[in-house]
Amino acid sequence: MVAAVLIILGSAVFVFGLMRPFGGDETIDRSQPAMLKSVRDLSQYHAAAGEFQVVLDIENDVKWVPSALAGERTLFVAAGSVNAFVDFGSLKDDGLVVSPDGKTVELRLPKPQLDKPNMHHDRSYVFSQERGLINDLQALAGPPDQQRFYVAAEAKLAEAAKSSELLKRAEDNTRVMLTGMLQSLGFQVKVVGD
C-alpha cells in the first residue's frame, strides 16, 4: 500500500514536472530601443515644484434604472506634481539693465508660470469601484479605461496649483538665485516688479 502511494506520488511529480514548461508563463520584451526624435533648447528656470494628491469621487448614473443594474461609482486616488518656472526667453530688452558706471544691475523678471501637471501613475489608483450588473458584464470585455480619471485629476491638480503658493515661491526663488549670481560677479542688484 505504501509502495503504491509512493508510485502514484512519484508519477504525479514526474507528470507535473514535464508539464511545467507548457503551463508556465514567460514575458519576452521584443521592443525596439528608444530613439531620440528631436532636441530643443530651453530658456526656462524651474524655480519650484509642488506635490499634490486628490481623491476623485465620480459617479455615472443611468436615468430611471436602479444602480444595481446600471451605473458606476469610482473613488480614484491621484498623485502628481506641478512645476513653476520662469521663462527667460521672454525677458525683454529692459529686463536686465546695467548702470552706466557698471556697478548696478536692474532686473525686471518675467512672471512665473505653471507647467502642466505631471501625473504619477505609480501612485495613482482606483481605491474602490461599485458597478451595476450591466457595467460588470461590460468590464469582462476588456480592461477598464481609466483615462477619464487621469484627465479629471489633472484638471484638479492644475486648479490646486493655481491657488497654492507655488507661483510666489517660484518668483522668490528666481529673485534669490539671480541676485546671488549677480552679486557674486560684483554687481549691486535692484529687482523691479513687472
C-alpha positions, 0 to 999 in steps of 0.5 A: 500500500505504501509502495503504491502511494509512493508510485502514484506520488512519484508519477504525479511529480514526474507528470507535473514536472514535464508539464511545467514548461507548457503551463508556465508563463514567460514575458519576452520584451521584443521592443525596439530601443528608444530613439531620440526624435528631436532636441530643443533648447530651453530658456526656462528656470524651474524655480519650484515644484509642488506635490499634490494628491486628490481623491476623485469621487465620480459617479455615472448614473443611468436615468430611471434604472436602479444602480444595481443594474446600471451605473458606476461609482469610482473613488480614484486616488491621484498623485502628481506634481506641478512645476513653476518656472520662469521663462527667460526667453521672454525677458525683454530688452529692459529686463536686465539693465546695467548702470552706466558706471557698471556697478548696478544691475536692474532686473525686471523678471518675467512672471512665473508660470505653471507647467502642466501637471505631471501625473504619477501613475505609480501612485495613482489608483482606483481605491474602490469601484461599485458597478451595476450588473450591466457595467460588470458584464461590460468590464469582462470585455476588456480592461477598464479605461481609466483615462477619464480619471487621469484627465479629471485629476489633472484638471484638479491638480492644475486648479490646486496649483493655481491657488497654492503658493507655488507661483510666489515661491517660484518668483522668490526663488528666481529673485534669490538665485539671480541676485546671488549670481549677480552679486557674486560677479560684483554687481549691486542688484535692484529687482523691479516688479513687472 
